[in-house]
Amino acid sequence: MNERGGAMLTKRKGAVAMMIAALACAPASVIAAECRQANAIYADRDGAYELRFSPITSEAATSSHRFKLSALKTPVVMDGYVMPSDDPERTMGMVLFNCPDGDVTGADLDACTVWQGFVYRAGADGRLDNLQSGNSPAAEKIVFPGLGPAIRQSSVWGDGKAKVAPWDVLDFKGCAQ
């Protein structure tokens, strides 16, 4: 490699290092705003859980969001859905584990429901609001009131499963592409 090529490589490495440093210092609100909610990834403060939203591709879907909630360092992966509700207008969520496929009864659904309740987005100012559509900018934080205690009381908890309950607030961690 000649002297000029080496200098160009050094400049590129320097530019990449500056970009990485800038992103590391960028507030979560800036990074979250550049990510769609449907691609957002969140984590609890202890690093024990990760929530990954994924786009809903069906026009006939009744839910507005779909996600996977993983208890890290375990084989536990839960399915989650968020859907709008009326009167009052809120975003409702469900976290399910090991639900049977096909036609299920209400009893089957109750048996595999880990958590059910309101889902909120929170901004840097601490204000809560309904979770916005999948095409909206990702929320800085997602709030699942009572998620931790619900996991402790569910079939997700125990030997070979989850042993740490998450906080009810999950922070924006990244964006899936």
Secondary structure by P-SEA (a helix, b strand, c coil): ccaaaaaaaaaaaaaaaaaaaaaaaccaaaaaaaccccbbbbbcccccbbbbbbbbccccccccbbbbbbcccccbbbbbbbbbbcccbbbbbbbbcccccccccaaaaaaacccbbbbbbbccccccccccccccccccbbbbcaaaaaaaacccccccccccccccccccccccc
